[in-house]
Amino acid sequence: MNIQTIRAIPLRGKTPDGGWTHDFDPANNLHTLIEVMTDEGVMGIGSVFTSGALVEGALQLLRPWSVGENALEPERVSERLRQMAFWQGRGGSVEHAISGIDIALWDILGKVTNQPVSRLLGGIYRDRIKPYGSILFDEPAKLRDTLRATTARGFKAIKMGWRPFGRVSNKLDELLVKTARDTVGPDVELMVDAGGSEQFWPHSYKWAIETARMLKDYDITWFEEALPPDDIEGYVKLREHSPVPIASCEVFTRRQSFAPWIARNALDIIQPDCTKCGGLSEARRIAWMCQDHNVLWVPHGWNTAVGLAADLALAAAVPVARWVEYLTPSPYIEEIVTTPFELDDEGLLKIPTRPGLGITIDPDGLAKYSDVTLS
């Protein structure tokens, strides 16, 4: 069974605000699905946290090395693409596109073998996992409303991120965190994402350590992206002295980029995004490095339903997984599949058990957000 075609399916119209720019437009295209079709008519679906224009450009490079390859060998095929594109990729949008292809090939392998991807990735350590509702910070009154809406959807863990946190004053930062804790009470886990990968992040170690001490007073589960993503020395020092766990690495690609952070104990929690870092194949390698170094693995997932399904599959197969990120609310998660994800009474998500990624794309739902239809 060989790869016959690979197509990009850009999503736009309800793109969620990620806090990155101050002129955000939901019509922007920042998420792209990838459809891989085999010569025997089996289709797999992947997801990429990158614009369709960049994905299509990467696919023009990757298609000649992909078409005709065995569709049942995702790890070998994705590594071949990585090696072949070395001089024109080695990260960036090329690796992002490889990620989507890899996820789609795992979906195909699961469908052909009639097994869930979680089992094919090595076995099922858990059948449920806690999702954290991922939201943006806002001024206190709006933040309070968003938190209440998020807990009303059943989330028992919530991560708040980006502006205005870290961008106005230390006093406002503490007010926002206090507002959150007072709103949700002591039984909901809260995480804080400073968004240090934003352009021209102004803070360094001293701000980060003082902020971490403040977060400890409000029982914050982890402090994410407190520093720019390349400041490994700052992270080593911060992780050693912070009273709360430190998390980062969502923007990295390729396992080689993660290796020094894991080996040097720069972080308590490593956050690869399988729609960027190289797909499920590469995210699994990173997760087992985490296991070997006693580091928690939590997938980054500002994502689509396909990306969330991939995260759930790998979270089932990784001993050091405890949470998955769930962007909420998001039509790209909740409206493009025939059976939406549902939290149980304990605020947990079941790992899909149907063959492949365990989801079915709803053509009508997809049509609301893309001009490209499934084959």
SEDOMAR-452810 format. One line per 2 residues: number of its first residue (from 1); for each residue x, y, z of N, C-alpha, C. Coordinates in pm, whole numbers. Layout:
// SEDOMAR-452810
NUM> X/Y/Z/X/Y/Z/X/Y/Z  ...
//
This chain:
// SEDOMAR-452810
1> 86/-119/0/0/0/0/89/124/0  80/204/-105/171/318/-122/98/451/-119
3> 174/555/-88/120/691/-90/94/732/-234  -28/780/-258/-65/824/-394/-69/975/-404
5> -137/1041/-310/-147/1187/-312/-136/1242/-170  -90/1367/-161/-86/1441/-34/-142/1580/-61
7> -244/1618/17/-308/1748/-4/-314/1827/125  -302/1959/112/-319/2051/224/-462/2103/228
9> -519/2110/349/-656/2159/368/-649/2273/471  -631/2398/425/-621/2510/519/-754/2538/589
11> -747/2575/716/-866/2611/794/-864/2761/821  -978/2825/803/-988/2968/831/-1132/3003/862
13> -1151/3119/923/-1285/3167/955/-1310/3172/1104  -1255/3074/1179/-1269/3071/1324/-1134/3041/1390
15> -1028/3089/1328/-896/3066/1385/-888/3132/1522  -849/3058/1625/-846/3115/1760/-731/3213/1778
17> -755/3315/1857/-653/3414/1891/-549/3347/1980  -425/3343/1934/-320/3281/2013/-241/3380/2096
19> -278/3509/2092/-208/3609/2169/-81/3660/2105  -49/3610/1985/80/3641/1924/85/3782/1868
21> -21/3826/1801/-22/3960/1742/-140/4039/1797  -129/4169/1787/-234/4255/1841/-335/4298/1734
23> -317/4248/1613/-413/4277/1505/-473/4147/1455  -508/4058/1549/-554/3925/1513/-683/3930/1432
25> -692/3839/1334/-811/3826/1249/-847/3678/1241  -969/3638/1283/-1007/3496/1278/-1010/3439/1136
27> -1006/3526/1035/-1000/3477/898/-859/3434/859  -760/3465/945/-624/3419/918/-620/3267/917
29> -532/3213/837/-513/3067/832/-384/3032/905  -397/2968/1023/-282/2926/1102/-281/2775/1126
31> -389/2707/1088/-399/2562/1106/-432/2498/972  -365/2388/943/-384/2321/815/-391/2171/837
33> -492/2107/781/-497/1961/782/-422/1908/661  -372/1786/673/-307/1719/561/-376/1586/537
35> -418/1565/413/-481/1439/373/-380/1358/292  -356/1235/335/-273/1141/259/-363/1029/207
37> -361/1008/76/-443/903/14/-350/796/-43  -388/670/-20/-309/558/-72/-363/510/-206
39> -284/425/-271/-327/369/-399/-434/262/-383  -466/226/-259/-575/132/-233/-696/200/-171
41> -699/334/-174/-816/408/-133/-830/432/16  -726/405/95/-730/433/238/-676/574/261
43> -751/654/336/-712/793/359/-673/812/505  -565/888/526/-524/928/660/-524/1079/671
45> -546/1128/793/-555/1272/813/-452/1315/918  -383/1425/890/-288/1483/983/-319/1629/1007
47> -245/1692/1095/-268/1832/1129/-136/1904/1145  -132/2032/1104/-12/2112/1110/-47/2249/1166
49> 28/2295/1267/7/2429/1322/93/2527/1241  52/2546/1116/123/2632/1022/25/2670/910
51> 47/2783/850/-43/2829/746/-38/2738/623  -149/2736/552/-159/2654/432/-56/2691/327
53> -22/2819/316/76/2862/216/212/2800/244  253/2801/372/381/2741/407/378/2589/393
55> 265/2529/430/252/2384/416/260/2343/270  188/2414/184/189/2379/42/328/2397/-17
57> 398/2503/23/534/2520/-24/623/2403/17  607/2359/142/685/2244/190/647/2117/116
59> 517/2101/87/473/1979/18/528/1971/-124  547/2087/-186/608/2084/-319/748/2025/-313
61> 817/2051/-203/949/1992/-183/940/1844/-148  841/1808/-64/835/1674/-6/764/1571/-92
63> 672/1614/-178/593/1516/-256/679/1420/-339  782/1468/-410/860/1374/-491/925/1263/-409
65> 953/1289/-281/1013/1188/-194/907/1105/-121  780/1145/-131/673/1080/-56/589/988/-142
67> 546/1037/-257/457/960/-344/526/831/-388  457/721/-371/513/590/-403/574/519/-284
69> 594/592/-173/648/530/-52/543/443/16  588/347/95/499/258/168/423/338/274
71> 292/339/263/209/418/354/196/355/492  247/233/511/235/163/639/362/171/721
73> 452/262/684/579/276/755/602/421/795  520/475/885/529/619/916/665/663/969
75> 725/585/1060/852/628/1117/962/634/1011  971/533/927/1075/533/825/1052/643/722
77> 926/659/679/898/759/575/923/900/628  877/930/747/897/1066/799/1045/1094/823
79> 1121/992/869/1265/1013/887/1334/1031/752  1290/958/652/1348/977/517/1325/1119/468
81> 1203/1169/487/1173/1306/444/1261/1406/518  1281/1381/647/1365/1469/728/1509/1469/676
83> 1559/1351/643/1696/1340/594/1710/1399/453  1611/1374/368/1619/1423/230/1609/1576/223
85> 1533/1635/316/1510/1780/314/1612/1856/398  1717/1787/441/1811/1844/538/1859/1983/498
87> 1901/1999/374/1961/2126/334/1858/2235/307  1732/2200/297/1628/2301/273/1528/2309/388
89> 1548/2229/487/1453/2229/598/1522/2233/732  1547/2113/789/1608/2100/921/1533/2183/1024
91> 1401/2175/1018/1318/2252/1110/1219/2338/1033  1156/2431/1102/1066/2526/1038/948/2460/970
93> 895/2527/869/771/2483/807/787/2349/735  908/2314/692/928/2183/630/905/2073/732
95> 962/2089/852/939/1990/957/794/1990/1002  731/2105/1002/589/2112/1036/507/2026/938
97> 536/2040/809/463/1962/709/492/1812/724  616/1777/752/649/1637/778/566/1585/895
99> 543/1670/995/462/1631/1110/322/1588/1068  259/1668/981/124/1634/936/120/1507/855
101> 220/1487/770/227/1363/692/243/1243/785  331/1255/882/356/1146/976/229/1108/1052
103> 156/1206/1102/31/1178/1175/-67/1106/1084  -78/1152/960/-171/1089/865/-131/945/836
105> -1/917/829/44/780/803/15/689/922  28/739/1044/-12/659/1161/-162/629/1156
107> -241/729/1113/-385/709/1099/-414/597/999  -342/598/887/-359/492/785/-320/357/842
109> -206/351/909/-159/223/966/-262/166/1063  -321/252/1145/-423/205/1237/-547/153/1168
111> -589/222/1063/-707/178/989/-683/45/919  -565/27/863/-536/-95/790/-522/-214/886
113> -462/-192/1002/-444/-301/1100/-563/-317/1193  -661/-225/1181/-780/-227/1267/-742/-210/1414
115> -645/-123/1438/-598/-96/1574/-596/55/1600  -619/97/1725/-600/238/1758/-452/274/1753
117> -423/396/1714/-285/440/1706/-214/428/1841  -288/448/1949/-227/438/2083/-161/302/2103
119> -223/195/2058/-165/61/2073/-43/44/1981  -52/97/1861/59/85/1767/181/165/1814
121> 159/269/1892/269/350/1943/343/283/2059  295/167/2101/370/94/2203/287/31/2312
123> 159/67/2320/76/7/2423/1/112/2501  -102/70/2571/-194/162/2636/-171/160/2787
125> -103/263/2837/-79/276/2980/-200/330/3054  -287/401/2981/-407/461/3043/-515/473/2937
127> -641/469/2981/-750/485/2885/-819/620/2900  -776/700/2998/-828/836/3016/-712/927/3059
129> -729/1056/3036/-628/1152/3079/-695/1286/3102  -633/1367/3188/-692/1497/3221/-654/1601/3115
131> -753/1663/3052/-724/1777/2964/-726/1906/3044  -642/2000/3006/-655/2133/3065/-709/2228/2959
133> -813/2299/2996/-870/2398/2906/-771/2513/2889  -735/2543/2766/-633/2643/2739/-699/2773/2696
135> -676/2880/2773/-739/3009/2747/-634/3119/2755  -671/3239/2711/-584/3355/2721/-620/3437/2846
137> -518/3500/2904/-544/3599/3008/-624/3715/2949  -692/3787/3037/-766/3907/2998/-776/3994/3122
139> -836/4111/3109/-854/4194/3228/-946/4119/3326  -938/4147/3456/-998/4060/3557/-1143/4021/3535
141> -1230/4115/3500/-1372/4082/3485/-1393/3983/3371  -1327/4005/3257/-1342/3914/3144/-1277/3779/3174
143> -1164/3782/3242/-1099/3657/3280/-1190/3573/3368  -1256/3638/3461/-1347/3567/3551/-1459/3499/3471
145> -1515/3570/3374/-1621/3512/3292/-1570/3392/3211  -1451/3406/3155/-1395/3296/3075/-1368/3174/3162
147> -1316/3196/3281/-1289/3084/3372/-1418/3012/3410  -1522/3086/3439/-1650/3024/3474/-1706/2944/3358
149> -1693/2999/3237/-1741/2926/3119/-1659/2798/3098  -1531/2803/3127/-1444/2686/3107/-1475/2577/3209
151> -1492/2613/3333/-1529/2512/3433/-1669/2458/3407  -1757/2541/3352/-1892/2493/3319/-1888/2387/3209
153> -1783/2387/3127/-1767/2283/3024/-1706/2155/3081  -1677/2156/3209/-1632/2034/3276/-1483/2025/3302
155> -1406/2128/3269/-1262/2121/3289/-1226/2133/3437  -1136/2044/3480/-1085/2045/3617/-943/2101/3621
157> -892/2142/3507/-762/2206/3497/-770/2311/3387  -706/2426/3410/-713/2537/3315/-576/2603/3308
159> -530/2627/3186/-408/2704/3168/-443/2841/3110  -387/2946/3172/-408/3083/3127/-276/3135/3072
161> -283/3205/2958/-158/3246/2897/-160/3381/2830  -38/3432/2811/-8/3547/2728/-71/3677/2781
163> -90/3771/2689/-126/3905/2734/-254/3908/2813  -264/3996/2913/-166/4098/2953/-62/4052/3056
165> -57/3923/3086/36/3874/3187/181/3900/3144  259/3960/3234/399/3987/3206/423/4106/3116
167> 319/4177/3080/333/4284/2982/291/4420/3036  241/4423/3160/196/4551/3218/271/4579/3347
169> 248/4497/3450/314/4518/3579/306/4391/3663  396/4378/3759/390/4265/3852/262/4267/3933
171> 214/4387/3965/91/4402/4042/-27/4344/3966  -36/4374/3836/-146/4320/3756/-132/4168/3742
173> -8/4119/3725/12/3975/3715/-47/3903/3837  -17/3953/3954/-68/3887/4075/-220/3902/4086
175> -273/4017/4046/-418/4035/4048/-487/3933/3958  -430/3910/3840/-490/3814/3747/-488/3672/3806
177> -376/3634/3864/-365/3500/3921/-457/3485/4041  -462/3588/4126/-553/3584/4242/-698/3577/4197
179> -733/3654/4094/-870/3649/4040/-904/3508/3994  -809/3445/3927/-834/3309/3876/-854/3211/3991
181> -765/3215/4089/-778/3120/4200/-907/3144/4279  -941/3270/4302/-1065/3301/4375/-1187/3255/4296
183> -1179/3259/4163/-1294/3225/4079/-1318/3075/4074  -1212/2997/4056/-1229/2852/4037/-1220/2773/4166
185> -1169/2834/4272/-1156/2763/4399/-1033/2675/4404  -1016/2601/4513/-892/2525/4535/-883/2393/4460
187> -993/2344/4404/-994/2208/4349/-969/2201/4199  -957/2316/4133/-926/2319/3990/-778/2353/3974
189> -705/2271/3900/-565/2301/3873/-553/2422/3783  -458/2510/3814/-431/2627/3732/-285/2627/3688
191> -264/2653/3560/-130/2669/3506/-118/2809/3446  3/2862/3444/28/2996/3391/133/2988/3281
193> 99/3044/3165/187/3049/3048/220/3195/3021  344/3236/3049/382/3375/3027/389/3410/2879
195> 414/3311/2795/425/3339/2652/558/3401/2613  667/3349/2671/798/3404/2645/847/3387/2502
197> 775/3313/2420/812/3302/2278/752/3414/2195  680/3506/2260/630/3623/2186/748/3707/2139
199> 726/3781/2030/833/3861/1975/885/3962/2078  1019/3970/2087/1088/4066/2173/1044/4056/2320
201> 1040/3934/2372/1005/3913/2513/1102/3990/2602  1049/4073/2696/1137/4167/2768/1199/4113/2897
203> 1160/3992/2942/1198/3950/3077/1309/3846/3078  1383/3845/3189/1491/3748/3207/1473/3676/3340
205> 1581/3611/3386/1573/3522/3501/1515/3590/3624  1557/3712/3656/1513/3773/3782/1362/3796/3786
207> 1307/3841/3673/1161/3854/3668/1096/3717/3683  1150/3619/3615/1090/3486/3614/1090/3424/3754
209> 1200/3436/3828/1207/3373/3960/1115/3444/4058  1108/3576/4052/1015/3648/4140/870/3612/4107
211> 840/3599/3978/704/3562/3939/673/3420/3982  768/3329/3970/748/3191/4013/716/3185/4162
213> 784/3267/4242/756/3269/4387/615/3318/4415  570/3416/4337/432/3463/4351/334/3352/4313
215> 361/3281/4206/270/3177/4160/257/3065/4263  364/3037/4334/360/2934/4438/254/2966/4542
217> 234/3093/4573/136/3133/4675/-7/3100/4632  -29/3078/4502/-163/3051/4451/-176/2907/4399
219> -82/2823/4438/-87/2680/4407/-96/2657/4256  -8/2723/4181/-3/2707/4035/73/2579/4001
221> 16/2499/3914/70/2366/3883/201/2374/3807  212/2465/3709/341/2488/3644/345/2628/3585
223> 468/2675/3559/495/2806/3501/562/2781/3366  495/2827/3261/534/2793/3124/589/2914/3049
225> 691/2890/2970/751/2992/2882/777/3123/2956  848/3111/3068/882/3229/3146/996/3309/3083
227> 1070/3245/2995/1186/3305/2930/1179/3281/2779  1260/3350/2700/1263/3322/2557/1303/3177/2531
229> 1255/3118/2423/1271/2973/2405/1413/2925/2380  1507/3014/2353/1645/2971/2330/1736/2993/2451
231> 1681/3043/2560/1762/3075/2679/1777/2952/2768  1853/2854/2721/1868/2731/2798/1939/2755/2929
233> 2036/2846/2933/2106/2872/3059/2013/2934/3162  1928/3026/3117/1830/3085/3207/1733/2982/3260
235> 1691/2890/3174/1598/2787/3217/1661/2689/3315  1788/2654/3293/1856/2565/3387/1855/2627/3526
237> 1888/2754/3535/1892/2824/3663/1752/2839/3721  1655/2873/3636/1517/2893/3684/1459/2763/3736
239> 1478/2655/3663/1423/2527/3705/1483/2483/3839  1611/2512/3861/1677/2472/3985/1623/2548/4106
241> 1587/2674/4088/1550/2759/4201/1400/2788/4212  1323/2758/4109/1179/2789/4113/1105/2697/4210
243> 1012/2753/4288/930/2669/4377/815/2600/4305  792/2634/4177/689/2566/4098/756/2502/3976
245> 701/2393/3922/760/2331/3804/765/2427/3685  868/2410/3602/891/2497/3487/873/2415/3359
247> 801/2474/3261/767/2406/3137/803/2492/3017  838/2426/2904/865/2499/2780/891/2400/2666
249> 933/2453/2551/979/2382/2431/870/2360/2326  757/2431/2332/650/2410/2235/689/2451/2093
251> 786/2540/2077/819/2590/1943/927/2507/1874  986/2409/1944/1099/2337/1888/1054/2232/1785
253> 1146/2200/1694/1125/2092/1598/1244/1996/1606  1219/1868/1571/1323/1765/1566/1369/1727/1707
255> 1387/1597/1727/1426/1546/1858/1561/1601/1903  1648/1632/1806/1780/1682/1841/1774/1816/1912
257> 1670/1895/1885/1655/2024/1952/1614/2007/2098  1541/1901/2127/1494/1877/2263/1600/1811/2350
259> 1690/1735/2288/1781/1650/2364/1863/1725/2469  1926/1841/2438/2005/1907/2541/1922/1961/2657
261> 1799/2000/2630/1712/2050/2736/1676/1937/2833  1654/1820/2780/1621/1705/2864/1744/1657/2940
263> 1856/1645/2870/1978/1594/2932/2030/1686/3041  2010/1817/3025/2062/1912/3123/1961/1945/3233
265> 1848/1876/3234/1744/1903/3334/1707/2051/3338  1690/2109/3219/1655/2250/3209/1509/2276/3242
267> 1427/2171/3239/1283/2186/3258/1229/2068/3339  1119/2096/3408/1044/1989/3474/947/1922/3378
269> 899/2001/3279/798/1954/3184/839/1995/3044  848/1897/2955/880/1922/2814/750/1918/2734
271> 732/2015/2643/604/2034/2574/617/2032/2421  652/1919/2362/656/1914/2216/516/1922/2155
273> 506/1983/2041/381/1991/1966/393/1896/1848  316/1787/1849/335/1685/1744/293/1735/1607
275> 221/1847/1599/187/1905/1469/298/1997/1419  407/2005/1492/523/2086/1454/655/2010/1463
277> 670/1931/1569/803/1881/1606/851/1765/1520  763/1709/1436/800/1595/1353/696/1486/1353
279> 579/1517/1410/471/1419/1410/475/1328/1531  391/1224/1527/386/1128/1636/517/1051/1649
281> 581/1020/1538/706/944/1544/813/1018/1623  830/1147/1594/932/1225/1663/888/1257/1805
283> 761/1288/1827/712/1316/1963/729/1196/2054  714/1075/1999/733/955/2080/879/941/2122
285> 971/968/2031/1113/961/2067/1145/1061/2178  1089/1181/2167/1111/1283/2269/1052/1239/2403
287> 933/1181/2398/867/1136/2521/949/1031/2594  1012/940/2519/1092/837/2585/1224/892/2637
289> 1276/997/2575/1389/1066/2635/1347/1126/2770  1226/1182/2774/1174/1235/2901/1165/1125/3006
291> 1112/1011/2967/1101/898/3058/1239/860/3114  1339/857/3029/1472/817/3072/1537/917/3166
293> 1492/1042/3162/1553/1147/3245/1457/1198/3354  1347/1126/3377/1253/1161/3484/1196/1301/3466
295> 1158/1332/3342/1097/1460/3308/955/1433/3259  861/1515/3298/724/1498/3250/712/1543/3105
297> 627/1475/3031/598/1508/2891/452/1550/2883  429/1674/2839/293/1727/2823/284/1787/2683
299> 203/1731/2594/200/1783/2457/139/1922/2448  206/2009/2374/145/2139/2341/39/2116/2236
301> -76/2182/2248/-184/2154/2155/-279/2270/2132  -227/2383/2083/-316/2492/2038/-363/2449/1900
303> -472/2370/1892/-477/2264/1795/-612/2246/1728  -620/2141/1644/-742/2095/1579/-786/1963/1641
305> -902/1915/1599/-948/1784/1646/-849/1674/1610  -785/1687/1494/-687/1586/1451/-564/1590/1541
307> -517/1710/1571/-403/1723/1660/-433/1672/1800  -553/1702/1850/-591/1654/1982/-599/1501/1984
309> -655/1442/1879/-663/1296/1872/-523/1234/1872  -429/1298/1801/-292/1249/1799/-229/1259/1937
311> -251/1371/2006/-199/1388/2142/-255/1282/2236  -384/1254/2224/-445/1153/2310/-386/1016/2285
313> -362/984/2158/-305/854/2125/-168/836/2188  -84/938/2176/50/926/2232/48/934/2385
315> -42/1016/2440/-54/1024/2586/-90/890/2647  -164/809/2574/-198/675/2623/-77/585/2627
317> 19/609/2538/132/519/2520/260/566/2587  252/674/2665/371/733/2729/355/727/2881
319> 448/662/2951/435/654/3097/436/790/3168  509/889/3114/526/1017/3184/427/1123/3138
321> 313/1083/3087/207/1177/3047/103/1190/3159  60/1314/3187/-44/1336/3289/-156/1427/3241
323> -127/1512/3142/-228/1605/3091/-216/1613/2939  -323/1661/2874/-316/1707/2735/-381/1845/2728
325> -329/1926/2636/-385/2061/2619/-508/2054/2530  -611/2131/2568/-737/2133/2493/-776/2279/2476
327> -749/2334/2359/-788/2471/2326/-940/2480/2333  -991/2573/2413/-1135/2577/2431/-1186/2721/2447
329> -1302/2751/2383/-1369/2669/2282/-1300/2685/2147  -1315/2587/2059/-1255/2596/1926/-1337/2517/1827
331> -1396/2583/1729/-1471/2511/1625/-1386/2410/1549  -1253/2435/1539/-1167/2342/1466/-1150/2211/1542
333> -1183/2211/1670/-1185/2087/1747/-1326/2030/1753  -1421/2115/1780/-1554/2068/1818/-1652/2054/1702
335> -1623/2116/1586/-1722/2118/1479/-1680/2044/1353  -1559/1992/1347/-1516/1927/1222/-1515/1776/1232
337> -1558/1721/1345/-1565/1575/1360/-1710/1533/1382  -1741/1409/1344/-1878/1361/1356/-1918/1337/1501
339> -1820/1298/1584/-1845/1275/1726/-1750/1361/1806  -1798/1471/1864/-1709/1561/1939/-1652/1493/2063
341> -1537/1544/2109/-1478/1499/2234/-1566/1542/2350  -1576/1457/2451/-1656/1489/2569/-1578/1456/2695
343> -1580/1547/2793/-1519/1522/2922/-1617/1441/3008  -1564/1349/3088/-1651/1274/3177/-1673/1351/3307
345> -1742/1292/3402/-1776/1361/3526/-1653/1398/3609  -1543/1331/3585/-1419/1360/3656/-1331/1459/3582
347> -1382/1512/3471/-1304/1607/3392/-1196/1541/3310  -1214/1413/3276/-1114/1339/3198/-1166/1312/3056
349> -1072/1293/2964/-1104/1255/2827/-1069/1109/2805  -1158/1035/2740/-1127/898/2703/-1033/897/2583
351> -937/805/2585/-850/786/2470/-930/714/2362  -934/764/2238/-1009/695/2132/-959/552/2112
353> -1053/461/2092/-1018/319/2076/-1053/266/1937  -1116/350/1852/-1144/305/1717/-1016/300/1636
355> -1015/229/1523/-893/219/1442/-839/354/1399  -708/363/1385/-644/488/1347/-648/588/1460
357> -663/714/1426/-675/817/1529/-807/812/1603  -901/736/1550/-1028/716/1620/-1129/826/1601
359> -1108/913/1503/-1204/1020/1474/-1246/1011/1328  -1361/1073/1297/-1409/1083/1160/-1437/1229/1130
361> -1376/1280/1025/-1399/1420/986/-1539/1434/929  -1612/1535/974/-1745/1566/924/-1731/1657/802
363> -1765/1611/682/-1747/1694/562/-1821/1827/570  -1941/1825/626/-2018/1950/636/-1952/2047/735
365> -1903/1993/846/-1833/2078/941/-1705/2135/883  -1631/2052/812/-1508/2098/751/-1535/2204/646
367> -1645/2189/573/-1677/2282/464/-1701/2425/515  -1735/2440/643/-1757/2573/700/-1625/2648/716
369> -1513/2576/719/-1386/2639/751/-1278/2615/647  -1312/2551/536/-1213/2529/432/-1280/2520/295
371> -1209/2569/195/-1255/2557/57/-1216/2424/-4  -1131/2349/66/-1083/2220/17/-1161/2110/87
373> -1215/2016/10/-1291/1905/68/-1207/1778/69  -1247/1684/153/-1179/1554/156/-1204/1479/27
375> -1109/1395/-12/-1123/1314/-133/-1233/1211/-116
//
